[in-house]
């Protein structure tokens, strides 16, 4: 299990970089952005970005400054402390938003295109925001906007560690969808005790003994799988751990494992096709 320990250690290191260099940005947003940047390296993906600011910030000035940074006009909510923008996003833009003195939190969701969706997030602690002093000066934020070598190196470090983590996924769990692995690590960190529920889909070679595979899955997961496609596609709704993924993927007859977080027992059946998540 030393491989899984290494994988988890690198993942924790990546989270530490997020917290060190982008402490005001939701780590889930950073993860999601890096995933979409990897899928398409030529065009920045569209996100709804929500920026929360200190009370007392000059909302018109703040709105204009976000416009200069992102290239898009923000909608303003919550007495000028909540700005929502539909925009193409990069790690560099997140860093600029993070470094503004008046910003206290940045979060958001992938949209894939221009959309009319408005605000959908609440500040993580609405009482916490009122502990800040009102914003006093624009000059410090303007200076923070200027890129420097340290900023470039920090963002490069995040991207390098993220790429290294993806390489570990492909090396130690080559049959498992990397998005599933990463999602599981995120949710394992959120849940310190019980493993989260997933709908897991296992694809096998043609000619696999379906009864033997069914029994193996039952033994490892404690759940009875539904069987599709002439015994080459097995679906279970189960609590999932990285160790369980490793054990199932090491079976000789298994060719691919994918799945989706459910949060609990669900009646959903198969929803993936073999090969759609190949690295």
ABEGO torsion letter per residue (X at the ends): XAAAAAAAAAAAAAAAAAAAABAABBAAAAAAAAAAAAABAABBBBBBBBBBBBBGBBAAAAAAAAAAAAGBBBBBBGGGABBBBBBBBBAAAAAAAAABAABABBBEBBAGBBBABBBABBBABAAAAAABBBBABAAAAAAAABBBAAAAAAAAAAAAAAAAAAAAAAAABAABBAAAAAAAAAAAAABABBBBBBBBBBBBBBGBBAAAAAAAAAAAAGBBBBBBGGGABBBBBBBBBAAAAAAAAABAABABBBEBBAGEBBABBBABBBGAABX
